[in-house]
Amino acid sequence: MNTEPRVTAEQITQHLGVVKSTVYRWHERKALSAQKIGRLLKFQLSEVDEWVRAGDANEDTERGSEQK
């Protein structure tokens, strides 16, 4: 059983140095998994770090800039 606490989108922004809208956009595109608890999205920091290391954050960010 994983006992790692889940963190908020705000905590992810501080950890990664991105704005909150980026975190929500990653989640909306089904790229970044989160669990909805009430009205809040909660993330596992280890999953976010693994996702970033895999390079998925860069790919999703590039796709977002192409759509503008």
PDB file of N, CA, C and O in Angstrom, chain B, residues numbered from 101:
ATOM      1  N   MET B 101       0.839  -1.181   0.000  1.00  0.00           N
ATOM      2  CA  MET B 101       0.000   0.000   0.000  1.00  0.00           C
ATOM      3  C   MET B 101       0.891   1.253   0.000  1.00  0.00           C
ATOM      4  O   MET B 101       1.840   1.354   0.777  1.00  0.00           O
ATOM      5  N   ASN B 102       0.572   2.181  -0.868  1.00  0.00           N
ATOM      6  CA  ASN B 102       1.337   3.416  -0.978  1.00  0.00           C
ATOM      7  C   ASN B 102       0.812   4.418   0.046  1.00  0.00           C
ATOM      8  O   ASN B 102      -0.366   4.774   0.023  1.00  0.00           O
ATOM      9  N   THR B 103       1.678   4.869   0.934  1.00  0.00           N
ATOM     10  CA  THR B 103       1.269   5.818   1.963  1.00  0.00           C
ATOM     11  C   THR B 103       1.748   7.237   1.659  1.00  0.00           C
ATOM     12  O   THR B 103       1.681   8.122   2.512  1.00  0.00           O
ATOM     13  N   GLU B 104       2.227   7.438   0.446  1.00  0.00           N
ATOM     14  CA  GLU B 104       2.692   8.771   0.054  1.00  0.00           C
ATOM     15  C   GLU B 104       1.512   9.740   0.064  1.00  0.00           C
ATOM     16  O   GLU B 104       0.475   9.459  -0.537  1.00  0.00           O
ATOM     17  N   PRO B 105       1.663  10.878   0.741  1.00  0.00           N
ATOM     18  CA  PRO B 105       0.551  11.840   0.754  1.00  0.00           C
ATOM     19  C   PRO B 105       0.349  12.471  -0.621  1.00  0.00           C
ATOM     20  O   PRO B 105       1.295  12.633  -1.391  1.00  0.00           O
ATOM     21  N   ARG B 106      -0.860  12.813  -0.904  1.00  0.00           N
ATOM     22  CA  ARG B 106      -1.164  13.518  -2.150  1.00  0.00           C
ATOM     23  C   ARG B 106      -1.024  15.012  -1.909  1.00  0.00           C
ATOM     24  O   ARG B 106      -1.263  15.501  -0.805  1.00  0.00           O
ATOM     25  N   VAL B 107      -0.637  15.726  -2.951  1.00  0.00           N
ATOM     26  CA  VAL B 107      -0.400  17.168  -2.834  1.00  0.00           C
ATOM     27  C   VAL B 107      -1.336  17.923  -3.770  1.00  0.00           C
ATOM     28  O   VAL B 107      -1.908  17.349  -4.697  1.00  0.00           O
ATOM     29  N   THR B 108      -1.479  19.204  -3.514  1.00  0.00           N
ATOM     30  CA  THR B 108      -2.376  20.048  -4.306  1.00  0.00           C
ATOM     31  C   THR B 108      -1.691  20.555  -5.571  1.00  0.00           C
ATOM     32  O   THR B 108      -0.476  20.434  -5.727  1.00  0.00           O
ATOM     33  N   ALA B 109      -2.481  21.117  -6.456  1.00  0.00           N
ATOM     34  CA  ALA B 109      -1.940  21.721  -7.677  1.00  0.00           C
ATOM     35  C   ALA B 109      -0.993  22.869  -7.316  1.00  0.00           C
ATOM     36  O   ALA B 109       0.021  23.072  -7.984  1.00  0.00           O
ATOM     37  N   GLU B 110      -1.317  23.600  -6.284  1.00  0.00           N
ATOM     38  CA  GLU B 110      -0.458  24.702  -5.836  1.00  0.00           C
ATOM     39  C   GLU B 110       0.919  24.178  -5.424  1.00  0.00           C
ATOM     40  O   GLU B 110       1.939  24.792  -5.738  1.00  0.00           O
ATOM     41  N   GLN B 111       0.946  23.064  -4.733  1.00  0.00           N
ATOM     42  CA  GLN B 111       2.220  22.483  -4.325  1.00  0.00           C
ATOM     43  C   GLN B 111       3.010  21.976  -5.535  1.00  0.00           C
ATOM     44  O   GLN B 111       4.239  22.038  -5.542  1.00  0.00           O
ATOM     45  N   ILE B 112       2.315  21.480  -6.548  1.00  0.00           N
ATOM     46  CA  ILE B 112       2.978  21.042  -7.780  1.00  0.00           C
ATOM     47  C   ILE B 112       3.595  22.248  -8.479  1.00  0.00           C
ATOM     48  O   ILE B 112       4.703  22.154  -9.007  1.00  0.00           O
ATOM     49  N   THR B 113       2.892  23.377  -8.490  1.00  0.00           N
ATOM     50  CA  THR B 113       3.437  24.575  -9.146  1.00  0.00           C
ATOM     51  C   THR B 113       4.727  25.012  -8.472  1.00  0.00           C
ATOM     52  O   THR B 113       5.678  25.407  -9.146  1.00  0.00           O
ATOM     53  N   GLN B 114       4.766  24.945  -7.156  1.00  0.00           N
ATOM     54  CA  GLN B 114       5.977  25.325  -6.427  1.00  0.00           C
ATOM     55  C   GLN B 114       7.096  24.323  -6.680  1.00  0.00           C
ATOM     56  O   GLN B 114       8.255  24.710  -6.827  1.00  0.00           O
ATOM     57  N   HIS B 115       6.764  23.070  -6.731  1.00  0.00           N
ATOM     58  CA  HIS B 115       7.757  22.015  -6.932  1.00  0.00           C
ATOM     59  C   HIS B 115       8.392  22.086  -8.320  1.00  0.00           C
ATOM     60  O   HIS B 115       9.602  21.916  -8.465  1.00  0.00           O
ATOM     61  N   LEU B 116       7.558  22.342  -9.347  1.00  0.00           N
ATOM     62  CA  LEU B 116       8.039  22.336 -10.727  1.00  0.00           C
ATOM     63  C   LEU B 116       8.383  23.723 -11.259  1.00  0.00           C
ATOM     64  O   LEU B 116       9.062  23.840 -12.279  1.00  0.00           O
ATOM     65  N   GLY B 117       7.928  24.764 -10.587  1.00  0.00           N
ATOM     66  CA  GLY B 117       8.194  26.117 -11.059  1.00  0.00           C
ATOM     67  C   GLY B 117       7.367  26.495 -12.269  1.00  0.00           C
ATOM     68  O   GLY B 117       7.840  27.206 -13.156  1.00  0.00           O
ATOM     69  N   VAL B 118       6.132  26.021 -12.307  1.00  0.00           N
ATOM     70  CA  VAL B 118       5.209  26.370 -13.392  1.00  0.00           C
ATOM     71  C   VAL B 118       3.992  27.051 -12.781  1.00  0.00           C
ATOM     72  O   VAL B 118       3.797  27.025 -11.566  1.00  0.00           O
ATOM     73  N   VAL B 119       3.180  27.659 -13.631  1.00  0.00           N
ATOM     74  CA  VAL B 119       1.957  28.296 -13.140  1.00  0.00           C
ATOM     75  C   VAL B 119       0.843  27.265 -13.008  1.00  0.00           C
ATOM     76  O   VAL B 119       0.876  26.211 -13.644  1.00  0.00           O
ATOM     77  N   LYS B 120      -0.142  27.584 -12.175  1.00  0.00           N
ATOM     78  CA  LYS B 120      -1.211  26.637 -11.886  1.00  0.00           C
ATOM     79  C   LYS B 120      -2.006  26.256 -13.131  1.00  0.00           C
ATOM     80  O   LYS B 120      -2.459  25.117 -13.249  1.00  0.00           O
ATOM     81  N   SER B 121      -2.178  27.185 -14.051  1.00  0.00           N
ATOM     82  CA  SER B 121      -2.939  26.865 -15.268  1.00  0.00           C
ATOM     83  C   SER B 121      -2.244  25.775 -16.082  1.00  0.00           C
ATOM     84  O   SER B 121      -2.909  24.987 -16.755  1.00  0.00           O
ATOM     85  N   THR B 122      -0.926  25.723 -16.028  1.00  0.00           N
ATOM     86  CA  THR B 122      -0.186  24.665 -16.732  1.00  0.00           C
ATOM     87  C   THR B 122      -0.492  23.308 -16.123  1.00  0.00           C
ATOM     88  O   THR B 122      -0.709  22.339 -16.850  1.00  0.00           O
ATOM     89  N   VAL B 123      -0.512  23.226 -14.808  1.00  0.00           N
ATOM     90  CA  VAL B 123      -0.818  21.962 -14.132  1.00  0.00           C
ATOM     91  C   VAL B 123      -2.218  21.495 -14.514  1.00  0.00           C
ATOM     92  O   VAL B 123      -2.416  20.321 -14.826  1.00  0.00           O
ATOM     93  N   TYR B 124      -3.189  22.406 -14.490  1.00  0.00           N
ATOM     94  CA  TYR B 124      -4.560  22.042 -14.849  1.00  0.00           C
ATOM     95  C   TYR B 124      -4.665  21.638 -16.322  1.00  0.00           C
ATOM     96  O   TYR B 124      -5.403  20.712 -16.660  1.00  0.00           O
ATOM     97  N   ARG B 125      -3.935  22.327 -17.191  1.00  0.00           N
ATOM     98  CA  ARG B 125      -3.958  21.978 -18.615  1.00  0.00           C
ATOM     99  C   ARG B 125      -3.389  20.581 -18.826  1.00  0.00           C
ATOM    100  O   ARG B 125      -3.954  19.796 -19.587  1.00  0.00           O
ATOM    101  N   TRP B 126      -2.277  20.257 -18.162  1.00  0.00           N
ATOM    102  CA  TRP B 126      -1.703  18.914 -18.257  1.00  0.00           C
ATOM    103  C   TRP B 126      -2.715  17.872 -17.816  1.00  0.00           C
ATOM    104  O   TRP B 126      -2.852  16.823 -18.446  1.00  0.00           O
ATOM    105  N   HIS B 127      -3.425  18.164 -16.730  1.00  0.00           N
ATOM    106  CA  HIS B 127      -4.415  17.213 -16.228  1.00  0.00           C
ATOM    107  C   HIS B 127      -5.596  17.084 -17.193  1.00  0.00           C
ATOM    108  O   HIS B 127      -6.052  15.972 -17.462  1.00  0.00           O
ATOM    109  N   GLU B 128      -6.091  18.197 -17.712  1.00  0.00           N
ATOM    110  CA  GLU B 128      -7.239  18.176 -18.631  1.00  0.00           C
ATOM    111  C   GLU B 128      -6.954  17.368 -19.885  1.00  0.00           C
ATOM    112  O   GLU B 128      -7.853  16.735 -20.437  1.00  0.00           O
ATOM    113  N   ARG B 129      -5.724  17.387 -20.330  1.00  0.00           N
ATOM    114  CA  ARG B 129      -5.335  16.636 -21.529  1.00  0.00           C
ATOM    115  C   ARG B 129      -5.039  15.172 -21.214  1.00  0.00           C
ATOM    116  O   ARG B 129      -4.516  14.438 -22.053  1.00  0.00           O
ATOM    117  N   LYS B 130      -5.382  14.758 -19.991  1.00  0.00           N
ATOM    118  CA  LYS B 130      -5.192  13.372 -19.544  1.00  0.00           C
ATOM    119  C   LYS B 130      -3.725  12.979 -19.508  1.00  0.00           C
ATOM    120  O   LYS B 130      -3.398  11.792 -19.494  1.00  0.00           O
ATOM    121  N   ALA B 131      -2.849  13.960 -19.492  1.00  0.00           N
ATOM    122  CA  ALA B 131      -1.425  13.667 -19.486  1.00  0.00           C
ATOM    123  C   ALA B 131      -0.900  13.476 -18.062  1.00  0.00           C
ATOM    124  O   ALA B 131       0.032  12.702 -17.844  1.00  0.00           O
ATOM    125  N   LEU B 132      -1.482  14.164 -17.112  1.00  0.00           N
ATOM    126  CA  LEU B 132      -1.014  14.124 -15.733  1.00  0.00           C
ATOM    127  C   LEU B 132      -2.146  13.598 -14.859  1.00  0.00           C
ATOM    128  O   LEU B 132      -3.206  14.217 -14.761  1.00  0.00           O
ATOM    129  N   SER B 133      -1.916  12.461 -14.230  1.00  0.00           N
ATOM    130  CA  SER B 133      -2.987  11.847 -13.445  1.00  0.00           C
ATOM    131  C   SER B 133      -3.131  12.535 -12.092  1.00  0.00           C
ATOM    132  O   SER B 133      -2.164  13.017 -11.502  1.00  0.00           O
ATOM    133  N   ALA B 134      -4.365  12.561 -11.629  1.00  0.00           N
ATOM    134  CA  ALA B 134      -4.694  13.138 -10.329  1.00  0.00           C
ATOM    135  C   ALA B 134      -5.950  12.455  -9.817  1.00  0.00           C
ATOM    136  O   ALA B 134      -6.700  11.841 -10.577  1.00  0.00           O
ATOM    137  N   GLN B 135      -6.162  12.571  -8.530  1.00  0.00           N
ATOM    138  CA  GLN B 135      -7.378  12.056  -7.935  1.00  0.00           C
ATOM    139  C   GLN B 135      -8.190  13.245  -7.467  1.00  0.00           C
ATOM    140  O   GLN B 135      -7.665  14.167  -6.842  1.00  0.00           O
ATOM    141  N   LYS B 136      -9.477  13.214  -7.777  1.00  0.00           N
ATOM    142  CA  LYS B 136     -10.339  14.306  -7.350  1.00  0.00           C
ATOM    143  C   LYS B 136     -10.893  13.959  -5.976  1.00  0.00           C
ATOM    144  O   LYS B 136     -11.532  12.923  -5.787  1.00  0.00           O
ATOM    145  N   ILE B 137     -10.638  14.838  -5.033  1.00  0.00           N
ATOM    146  CA  ILE B 137     -11.132  14.670  -3.672  1.00  0.00           C
ATOM    147  C   ILE B 137     -11.986  15.900  -3.377  1.00  0.00           C
ATOM    148  O   ILE B 137     -11.473  16.997  -3.158  1.00  0.00           O
ATOM    149  N   GLY B 138     -13.284  15.691  -3.377  1.00  0.00           N
ATOM    150  CA  GLY B 138     -14.196  16.827  -3.268  1.00  0.00           C
ATOM    151  C   GLY B 138     -14.052  17.678  -4.517  1.00  0.00           C
ATOM    152  O   GLY B 138     -14.253  17.190  -5.630  1.00  0.00           O
ATOM    153  N   ARG B 139     -13.710  18.926  -4.345  1.00  0.00           N
ATOM    154  CA  ARG B 139     -13.516  19.828  -5.483  1.00  0.00           C
ATOM    155  C   ARG B 139     -12.045  19.998  -5.829  1.00  0.00           C
ATOM    156  O   ARG B 139     -11.711  20.706  -6.779  1.00  0.00           O
ATOM    157  N   LEU B 140     -11.169  19.363  -5.075  1.00  0.00           N
ATOM    158  CA  LEU B 140      -9.730  19.529  -5.274  1.00  0.00           C
ATOM    159  C   LEU B 140      -9.120  18.382  -6.060  1.00  0.00           C
ATOM    160  O   LEU B 140      -9.543  17.232  -5.939  1.00  0.00           O
ATOM    161  N   LEU B 141      -8.129  18.708  -6.860  1.00  0.00           N
ATOM    162  CA  LEU B 141      -7.315  17.681  -7.497  1.00  0.00           C
ATOM    163  C   LEU B 141      -6.108  17.438  -6.605  1.00  0.00           C
ATOM    164  O   LEU B 141      -5.472  18.376  -6.124  1.00  0.00           O
ATOM    165  N   LYS B 142      -5.808  16.172  -6.394  1.00  0.00           N
ATOM    166  CA  LYS B 142      -4.650  15.803  -5.587  1.00  0.00           C
ATOM    167  C   LYS B 142      -3.731  14.930  -6.430  1.00  0.00           C
ATOM    168  O   LYS B 142      -4.188  14.040  -7.147  1.00  0.00           O
ATOM    169  N   PHE B 143      -2.445  15.192  -6.336  1.00  0.00           N
ATOM    170  CA  PHE B 143      -1.434  14.523  -7.142  1.00  0.00           C
ATOM    171  C   PHE B 143      -0.453  13.796  -6.232  1.00  0.00           C
ATOM    172  O   PHE B 143      -0.221  14.212  -5.097  1.00  0.00           O
ATOM    173  N   GLN B 144       0.120  12.710  -6.738  1.00  0.00           N
ATOM    174  CA  GLN B 144       1.218  12.068  -6.027  1.00  0.00           C
ATOM    175  C   GLN B 144       2.503  12.629  -6.598  1.00  0.00           C
ATOM    176  O   GLN B 144       2.749  12.548  -7.802  1.00  0.00           O
ATOM    177  N   LEU B 145       3.311  13.192  -5.736  1.00  0.00           N
ATOM    178  CA  LEU B 145       4.529  13.858  -6.162  1.00  0.00           C
ATOM    179  C   LEU B 145       5.460  12.912  -6.915  1.00  0.00           C
ATOM    180  O   LEU B 145       6.095  13.317  -7.888  1.00  0.00           O
ATOM    181  N   SER B 146       5.548  11.672  -6.482  1.00  0.00           N
ATOM    182  CA  SER B 146       6.428  10.710  -7.157  1.00  0.00           C
ATOM    183  C   SER B 146       5.947  10.443  -8.581  1.00  0.00           C
ATOM    184  O   SER B 146       6.764  10.281  -9.487  1.00  0.00           O
ATOM    185  N   GLU B 147       4.620  10.395  -8.792  1.00  0.00           N
ATOM    186  CA  GLU B 147       4.079  10.188 -10.140  1.00  0.00           C
ATOM    187  C   GLU B 147       4.359  11.394 -11.027  1.00  0.00           C
ATOM    188  O   GLU B 147       4.683  11.243 -12.205  1.00  0.00           O
ATOM    189  N   VAL B 148       4.235  12.583 -10.464  1.00  0.00           N
ATOM    190  CA  VAL B 148       4.504  13.808 -11.221  1.00  0.00           C
ATOM    191  C   VAL B 148       5.970  13.849 -11.623  1.00  0.00           C
ATOM    192  O   VAL B 148       6.295  14.141 -12.774  1.00  0.00           O
ATOM    193  N   ASP B 149       6.855  13.557 -10.676  1.00  0.00           N
ATOM    194  CA  ASP B 149       8.290  13.555 -10.976  1.00  0.00           C
ATOM    195  C   ASP B 149       8.629  12.531 -12.055  1.00  0.00           C
ATOM    196  O   ASP B 149       9.414  12.818 -12.959  1.00  0.00           O
ATOM    197  N   GLU B 150       8.047  11.351 -11.964  1.00  0.00           N
ATOM    198  CA  GLU B 150       8.283  10.304 -12.968  1.00  0.00           C
ATOM    199  C   GLU B 150       7.788  10.754 -14.339  1.00  0.00           C
ATOM    200  O   GLU B 150       8.450  10.514 -15.349  1.00  0.00           O
ATOM    201  N   TRP B 151       6.632  11.404 -14.378  1.00  0.00           N
ATOM    202  CA  TRP B 151       6.036  11.894 -15.617  1.00  0.00           C
ATOM    203  C   TRP B 151       6.947  12.953 -16.256  1.00  0.00           C
ATOM    204  O   TRP B 151       7.151  12.955 -17.470  1.00  0.00           O
ATOM    205  N   VAL B 152       7.489  13.847 -15.426  1.00  0.00           N
ATOM    206  CA  VAL B 152       8.392  14.888 -15.932  1.00  0.00           C
ATOM    207  C   VAL B 152       9.684  14.257 -16.451  1.00  0.00           C
ATOM    208  O   VAL B 152      10.153  14.613 -17.532  1.00  0.00           O
ATOM    209  N   ARG B 153      10.265  13.318 -15.688  1.00  0.00           N
ATOM    210  CA  ARG B 153      11.507  12.669 -16.106  1.00  0.00           C
ATOM    211  C   ARG B 153      11.337  11.907 -17.415  1.00  0.00           C
ATOM    212  O   ARG B 153      12.279  11.805 -18.202  1.00  0.00           O
ATOM    213  N   ALA B 154      10.156  11.378 -17.648  1.00  0.00           N
ATOM    214  CA  ALA B 154       9.892  10.641 -18.882  1.00  0.00           C
ATOM    215  C   ALA B 154       9.809  11.576 -20.089  1.00  0.00           C
ATOM    216  O   ALA B 154       9.790  11.121 -21.233  1.00  0.00           O
ATOM    217  N   GLY B 155       9.758  12.882 -19.831  1.00  0.00           N
ATOM    218  CA  GLY B 155       9.717  13.853 -20.918  1.00  0.00           C
ATOM    219  C   GLY B 155       8.320  14.203 -21.378  1.00  0.00           C
ATOM    220  O   GLY B 155       8.154  14.950 -22.342  1.00  0.00           O
ATOM    221  N   ASP B 156       7.317  13.676 -20.707  1.00  0.00           N
ATOM    222  CA  ASP B 156       5.941  13.933 -21.129  1.00  0.00           C
ATOM    223  C   ASP B 156       5.521  15.384 -20.912  1.00  0.00           C
ATOM    224  O   ASP B 156       4.665  15.892 -21.637  1.00  0.00           O
ATOM    225  N   ALA B 157       6.101  16.043 -19.946  1.00  0.00           N
ATOM    226  CA  ALA B 157       5.764  17.449 -19.711  1.00  0.00           C
ATOM    227  C   ALA B 157       6.213  18.304 -20.891  1.00  0.00           C
ATOM    228  O   ALA B 157       5.491  19.208 -21.312  1.00  0.00           O
ATOM    229  N   ASN B 158       7.394  18.026 -21.426  1.00  0.00           N
ATOM    230  CA  ASN B 158       7.900  18.786 -22.568  1.00  0.00           C
ATOM    231  C   ASN B 158       7.037  18.574 -23.795  1.00  0.00           C
ATOM    232  O   ASN B 158       6.719  19.531 -24.501  1.00  0.00           O
ATOM    233  N   GLU B 159       6.654  17.334 -24.061  1.00  0.00           N
ATOM    234  CA  GLU B 159       5.839  17.038 -25.239  1.00  0.00           C
ATOM    235  C   GLU B 159       4.494  17.734 -25.151  1.00  0.00           C
ATOM    236  O   GLU B 159       4.021  18.297 -26.139  1.00  0.00           O
ATOM    237  N   ASP B 160       3.872  17.704 -23.983  1.00  0.00           N
ATOM    238  CA  ASP B 160       2.563  18.324 -23.834  1.00  0.00           C
ATOM    239  C   ASP B 160       2.666  19.831 -23.919  1.00  0.00           C
ATOM    240  O   ASP B 160       1.778  20.470 -24.484  1.00  0.00           O
ATOM    241  N   THR B 161       3.720  20.423 -23.377  1.00  0.00           N
ATOM    242  CA  THR B 161       3.908  21.866 -23.440  1.00  0.00           C
ATOM    243  C   THR B 161       4.110  22.311 -24.896  1.00  0.00           C
ATOM    244  O   THR B 161       3.573  23.336 -25.315  1.00  0.00           O
ATOM    245  N   GLU B 162       4.884  21.537 -25.660  1.00  0.00           N
ATOM    246  CA  GLU B 162       5.103  21.883 -27.063  1.00  0.00           C
ATOM    247  C   GLU B 162       3.808  21.817 -27.853  1.00  0.00           C
ATOM    248  O   GLU B 162       3.568  22.674 -28.703  1.00  0.00           O
ATOM    249  N   ARG B 163       2.966  20.820 -27.593  1.00  0.00           N
ATOM    250  CA  ARG B 163       1.685  20.727 -28.285  1.00  0.00           C
ATOM    251  C   ARG B 163       0.807  21.905 -27.949  1.00  0.00           C
ATOM    252  O   ARG B 163       0.092  22.414 -28.812  1.00  0.00           O
ATOM    253  N   GLY B 164       0.851  22.354 -26.686  1.00  0.00           N
ATOM    254  CA  GLY B 164       0.040  23.497 -26.283  1.00  0.00           C
ATOM    255  C   GLY B 164       0.454  24.770 -26.977  1.00  0.00           C
ATOM    256  O   GLY B 164      -0.399  25.586 -27.327  1.00  0.00           O
ATOM    257  N   SER B 165       1.734  24.959 -27.182  1.00  0.00           N
ATOM    258  CA  SER B 165       2.201  26.179 -27.840  1.00  0.00           C
ATOM    259  C   SER B 165       1.891  26.161 -29.324  1.00  0.00           C
ATOM    260  O   SER B 165       1.731  27.218 -29.934  1.00  0.00           O
ATOM    261  N   GLU B 166       1.803  24.964 -29.924  1.00  0.00           N
ATOM    262  CA  GLU B 166       1.460  24.873 -31.341  1.00  0.00           C
ATOM    263  C   GLU B 166       0.006  25.239 -31.594  1.00  0.00           C
ATOM    264  O   GLU B 166      -0.335  25.700 -32.683  1.00  0.00           O
ATOM    265  N   GLN B 167      -0.858  25.040 -30.599  1.00  0.00           N
ATOM    266  CA  GLN B 167      -2.282  25.290 -30.767  1.00  0.00           C
ATOM    267  C   GLN B 167      -2.624  26.764 -30.681  1.00  0.00           C
ATOM    268  O   GLN B 167      -3.722  27.157 -31.074  1.00  0.00           O
ATOM    269  N   LYS B 168      -1.723  27.589 -30.180  1.00  0.00           N
ATOM    270  CA  LYS B 168      -2.017  29.021 -30.028  1.00  0.00           C
ATOM    271  C   LYS B 168      -2.021  29.746 -31.337  1.00  0.00           C
ATOM    272  O   LYS B 168      -2.251  30.954 -31.372  1.00  0.00           O
TER     273      LYS B 168
END
